[in-house]
């Protein structure tokens, strides 16, 4: 893949940058608050580098899933304000994607200035499955720029207009964030330092079927928690009460457990569970053995013995990949397990990778220093698909 260095002198050139500014927002009346600006901060180095090179930087991104309909609650205006604060310079904001406002804002840029277009997904063509429809939107985006830089790693697994089609229409390069993410993921897939331990959490096994299958050929140890852990416990014959369960995946999970045993891959499941009558601070909750969850309770976190077990299984690792919290970390009584996993990663003597999405949010929400981890990814789904061995359209299109 070409880098920004390969693009030559960018002074005076309009550079379209696909960033990932898909940040969580809190709405209280007219007050909109970004609750986790990690993705914006991760986007700053490439944008700043281009601006410092004298480029006229046109940032484009998406927020949420508006499905082609303008939704003021999903406007990127708050992201433009935060980006300006981080850059230390105002960021012009276009109130549309490729319309009159976008053209005027881009035309008004001077060398070294930055603009942000409104949410790309307000235009249904951005995510269209029809190549011609998507391509027509890409033509309009490309008309705003002379050069394209792909720096939104969180979307490189999507064949979308601003990710895939624009790169076919303009001289292009990978931004620093994309290059850094790919470099780390290569270290996880090509001769990783061992023991190689993977922690998988989150709600659904079905979201991670492909990555589990592929990791059974690469990892030495899998630690399974979160909502998906209860499907593994059910596959072992345990009662899981009202815990999140994908009953249709039990046979698949049994197959994974058998394959792991045959290949000598250790699978570690929770031995105790924080179980509650409802996912609420007002509900009754307490720790129970993972093989004896009451019928009227559901698991919301791994228990203290499990946290200790997971920690022990992490501390000798030389490579760790973690994707998905192991409990409902947003509620303090159910955050201990996720906190223990994060804390254990900070003590690992080797490469530790936090795989984006809710895992990255948990690290920041729970107050950990991001520098204590080897790498915090900005792309949960993209990271998982890379680890599955899939071809990611947004990366493939950058390879010349």
C-alpha positions in Angstrom: 0.0 0.0 0.0 1.2 3.5 -0.8 1.7 5.9 2.1 1.3 9.6 2.4 5.0 10.0 1.6 4.3 8.4 -1.8 1.8 11.2 -2.7 4.5 13.8 -3.2 4.0 17.5 -2.5 0.4 18.1 -1.2 0.6 21.8 -0.8 -2.6 23.4 -2.2 -4.1 20.0 -3.1 -7.5 19.0 -1.9 -7.1 15.8 0.1 -10.2 13.7 0.9 -9.6 11.7 4.1 -11.9 8.9 5.1 -11.7 8.9 8.9 -13.6 7.0 11.5 -15.4 9.5 13.7 -18.2 7.1 14.7 -18.3 8.1 18.4 -21.0 7.5 21.0 -23.2 10.6 21.8 -25.3 11.5 24.8 -28.4 13.6 24.2 -29.9 15.6 27.1 -32.3 18.2 25.7 -30.3 20.4 23.3 -27.0 19.3 24.9 -25.1 16.8 22.9 -22.0 15.2 24.5 -19.4 12.9 23.0 -19.0 10.2 25.7 -15.9 8.6 24.2 -13.7 10.7 21.8 -11.1 7.9 21.3 -11.7 7.5 17.6 -11.5 11.3 17.0 -8.2 11.4 18.8 -6.9 8.5 16.8 -7.8 10.3 13.6 -5.9 13.5 14.5 -2.3 12.6 13.6 -3.0 11.9 9.9 -5.3 15.0 9.6 -2.7 17.2 11.3 0.1 15.8 9.1 -1.8 16.6 5.9 -2.7 20.1 7.2 0.9 20.7 8.2 2.0 19.7 4.6 -0.2 22.5 3.3 -3.0 20.3 2.0 -6.6 21.5 2.0 -8.0 18.6 4.1 -11.6 17.4 3.5 -12.5 14.9 6.1 -15.5 12.5 5.6 -16.9 10.0 8.0 -20.1 8.4 9.2 -22.0 8.3 12.5 -24.4 5.5 13.5 -26.9 3.9 11.1 -29.2 6.6 9.8 -30.0 4.3 6.8 -30.0 7.1 4.2 -32.2 9.5 6.1 -31.1 12.8 7.6 -31.2 12.5 11.4 -30.1 15.6 13.3 -29.2 13.4 16.3 -26.6 11.7 14.2 -25.0 14.8 12.8 -21.2 15.0 12.8 -21.3 18.7 14.0 -20.2 17.7 17.5 -17.3 15.7 16.0 -16.3 18.8 14.0 -16.2 20.9 17.1 -14.1 18.3 19.0 -11.8 17.8 16.1 -11.2 21.5 16.0 -10.3 21.5 19.7 -7.8 18.7 19.3 -6.2 20.3 16.2 -6.1 23.7 17.8 -7.7 25.2 14.7 -11.3 25.6 13.6 -12.8 22.9 11.4 -15.2 24.1 8.8 -18.4 22.0 8.7 -20.5 21.2 5.6 -24.1 20.6 6.4 -24.4 18.1 3.6 -22.2 15.4 2.0 -21.7 16.4 -1.6 -24.2 19.2 -2.1 -24.1 22.9 -2.2 -22.7 23.3 1.3 -20.0 20.8 0.8 -18.8 22.3 -2.5 -18.8 25.8 -0.9 -16.9 24.8 2.2 -14.3 22.9 0.2 -13.9 25.8 -2.2 -13.3 28.1 0.7 -10.4 26.2 2.2 -7.0 27.7 2.2 -3.8 25.7 2.4 -3.5 23.9 5.7 -7.2 24.2 6.6 -9.5 21.4 7.5 -13.2 20.8 6.8 -15.6 18.0 7.7 -18.5 16.8 5.6 -21.8 15.9 7.2 -22.6 12.2 8.0 -22.0 10.2 4.8 -24.7 7.7 5.7 -27.3 10.5 5.4 -26.9 9.6 1.7 -28.3 6.1 1.0 -25.8 5.6 -1.9 -22.9 5.4 0.6 -23.9 1.9 1.7 -25.8 0.8 -1.4 -25.2 -2.8 -2.6 -25.7 -1.5 -6.2 -22.2 -0.8 -7.6 -23.6 1.9 -10.0 -25.5 3.8 -7.3 -22.6 3.6 -5.0 -20.2 4.6 -7.8 -22.3 7.7 -8.7 -22.0 8.9 -5.1 -18.2 8.2 -5.2 -17.9 10.3 -8.3 -19.4 13.3 -6.4 -17.1 12.7 -3.4 -14.1 12.4 -5.7 -15.0 15.7 -7.5 -14.3 17.4 -4.2 -10.7 16.4 -4.1 -7.4 15.7 -5.9 -6.2 12.9 -3.7 -7.7 10.3 -1.3 -6.3 9.1 2.0 -7.9 6.1 3.7 -7.6 6.4 7.4 -10.8 5.0 8.8 -9.7 1.5 9.8 -13.1 0.8 11.5 -14.8 0.7 8.1 -12.2 -1.0 5.8 -14.2 -4.2 6.0 -17.1 -2.4 4.2 -17.5 -2.1 0.5 -18.8 1.4 0.7 -18.5 4.5 -1.6 -16.2 6.5 0.7 -14.1 3.4 1.6 -13.8 1.4 -1.6 -15.1 3.3 -4.7 -13.5 6.6 -4.1 -10.1 4.9 -4.0 -10.7 3.7 -7.5 -11.2 7.3 -8.7 -8.4 9.2 -7.1 -4.6 8.8 -6.5 -4.7 7.2 -3.0 -2.7 6.1 0.0 -3.2 4.6 3.4 -3.1 7.0 6.4 -1.0 6.4 9.4 -3.8 4.9 11.5 -4.6 2.3 8.9 -1.0 1.4 8.5 -0.5 1.1 12.2 -3.6 -1.2 12.6 -2.5 -3.5 9.8 1.0 -3.8 11.2 -0.3 -4.8 14.6 -2.8 -7.3 13.1 0.0 -8.9 11.1 1.9 -9.5 14.4 -1.2 -11.4 15.6 -1.4 -13.6 12.6 2.1 -14.2 11.4 4.3 -16.0 13.9 2.9 -14.4 17.1 5.1 -14.6 20.2 3.9 -17.4 22.4 2.0 -18.1 24.5 -0.7 -16.4 22.4 -3.8 -15.8 24.5 -7.1 -14.5 23.1 -9.9 -13.1 25.3 -13.3 -13.1 23.7 -16.4 -11.5 25.2 -19.3 -9.5 24.1 -22.9 -10.6 23.6 -23.1 -13.1 20.8 -21.1 -16.2 19.7 -22.6 -15.7 16.2 -20.7 -12.5 15.8 -17.4 -14.3 16.3 -17.9 -17.7 14.6 -15.3 -17.0 11.9 -12.7 -15.6 14.2 -13.0 -18.5 16.7 -12.6 -21.0 13.9 -9.5 -19.3 12.6 -8.0 -18.7 16.1 -8.2 -22.4 16.8 -5.4 -22.8 14.3 -3.3 -20.0 15.8 -3.9 -19.3 19.5 -2.6 -21.3 22.4 -5.4 -20.4 24.8 -8.9 -18.9 24.5 -10.6 -17.2 27.4 -14.4 -16.9 26.9 -16.6 -14.5 28.9 -19.4 -12.0 28.4 -22.8 -12.9 27.0 -21.3 -15.4 24.5 -19.8 -17.3 27.4 -23.2 -18.7 28.4 -23.6 -20.4 25.1 -20.3 -22.1 25.8 -21.5 -23.1 29.3 -24.7 -24.4 27.8 -22.7 -26.5 25.3 -20.9 -28.0 28.3 -24.3 -29.1 29.7 -24.7 -26.4 32.3 -28.0 -24.5 33.2 -27.6 -20.8 32.4 -30.9 -19.5 33.8 -32.1 -16.3 32.0 -28.5 -15.5 30.7 -28.0 -14.4 27.1 -28.1 -17.6 25.1 -27.9 -18.5 21.4 -29.5 -21.9 21.5 -29.0 -22.4 17.8 -25.3 -22.1 18.2 -24.9 -24.7 20.9 -24.0 -27.6 18.5 -21.5 -25.3 16.7 -19.8 -24.4 20.0 -19.6 -28.1 21.0 -17.8 -28.6 17.7 -15.3 -25.8 18.6 -14.7 -27.3 22.0 -14.0 -30.7 20.5 -11.7 -29.2 17.9 -9.9 -27.1 20.5 -9.3 -30.3 22.6 -8.0 -32.2 19.6 -5.6 -29.4 18.7 -4.4 -28.8 22.2 -5.9 -25.3 22.4 -6.9 -24.5 26.0 -10.4 -23.1 26.4 -11.0 -21.3 29.7 -14.6 -20.6 30.8 -15.9 -18.7 33.8 -16.1 -20.9 37.0 -18.3 -18.4 38.8 -20.8 -15.8 37.6 -22.4 -12.6 38.9 -26.1 -13.4 38.4 -29.0 -11.0 38.7 -32.8 -11.0 38.4 -32.5 -8.1 36.0 -29.9 -5.9 34.4 -30.5 -3.1 36.8 -28.9 -1.7 39.9 -32.2 -2.1 41.7 -32.3 -5.9 41.1 -31.1 -8.7 43.4 -27.6 -10.0 42.4 -24.9 -12.1 43.7 -22.1 -14.6 42.8 -23.0 -18.2 41.9 -21.1 -21.1 40.5 -21.2 -21.0 36.7 -22.6 -24.6 36.6 -25.4 -23.6 39.0 -27.0 -20.4 37.8 -30.5 -20.2 39.2 -33.4 -20.5 36.7 -34.6 -17.0 37.5 -31.3 -15.2 37.2 -29.0 -14.3 34.4 -25.2 -13.7 34.2 -24.0 -10.2 33.9 -20.3 -10.6 34.7 -17.7 -13.2 35.5 -17.3 -13.8 39.2 -14.2 -13.1 41.4 -12.8 -16.7 41.1 -13.1 -16.4 37.3 -11.4 -13.0 37.3 -8.5 -14.5 39.2 -8.4 -17.5 36.9 -8.4 -15.3 33.8 -5.7 -13.1 35.3 -3.5 -16.2 35.9 -4.1 -17.4 32.3 -3.0 -14.0 31.0 0.1 -13.2 33.0 2.4 -15.7 31.2 1.3 -14.5 27.7 3.6 -12.9 25.2 0.8 -12.0 22.8 -2.8 -11.1 23.8 -5.8 -10.1 21.7 -8.9 -9.0 23.6 -12.2 -8.3 21.9 -15.4 -7.8 23.9 -16.1 -7.0 27.6 -16.7 -10.0 29.9 -19.6 -8.3 31.7 -22.0 -5.3 31.7 -19.1 -3.0 32.6 -21.3 0.2 32.2 -22.9 -0.7 35.6 -20.3 -0.6 38.4 -21.4 -3.7 40.3 -21.0 -5.7 37.0 -17.7 -4.2 35.9 -15.2 -6.2 38.0 -14.5 -8.9 35.5 -13.8 -6.5 32.6 -11.7 -4.4 35.0 -9.7 -7.5 36.0 -9.0 -8.5 32.3 -7.9 -4.9 31.5 -5.7 -4.8 34.5 -4.1 -8.1 33.7 -3.3 -6.9 30.2 -1.4 -4.0 31.6 1.0 -6.4 33.3 1.7 -8.7 30.3 5.3 -8.8 29.1 4.6 -8.7 25.4 2.2 -7.4 22.8 -1.3 -6.6 24.1 -4.0 -5.6 21.6 -7.4 -4.3 22.7 -9.7 -5.0 19.7 -11.7 -1.9 19.4 -15.5 -1.4 19.9 -16.8 -2.0 23.4 -13.4 -3.3 24.6 -11.7 0.0 23.8 -14.7 1.9 25.4 -14.4 -0.2 28.5 -10.7 0.6 28.9 -11.4 4.3 28.8 -14.6 4.2 30.9 -12.8 2.2 33.6 -10.1 4.8 33.8 -7.1 2.9 32.5 -4.1 4.7 30.9 -4.3 3.9 27.2 -0.5 3.9 27.1 -0.5 0.8 29.4 -1.6 -1.3 26.4 0.4 -2.2 23.3 -2.3 -1.1 20.9 -6.0 -0.1 21.2 -7.7 -0.7 17.9 -10.3 1.6 16.4 -12.0 -1.1 14.5 -13.7 -4.0 16.3 -15.4 -5.6 13.3 -12.5 -4.9 10.9 -10.1 -6.4 13.4 -12.2 -9.5 13.7 -12.5 -10.0 9.9 -8.8 -9.5 9.5 -8.2 -12.2 12.1 -10.6 -14.4 10.3 -8.4 -14.2 7.2 -11.0 -12.4 5.2 -10.1 -10.0 2.4 -11.1 -6.5 3.5 -12.3 -4.4 0.5 -11.0 -1.1 1.9 -7.5 -2.5 2.2 -7.5 -4.5 -1.0 -8.4 -1.4 -3.1 -5.3 0.4 -1.7 -3.0 -2.3 -3.0 -1.5 -1.2 -6.3 
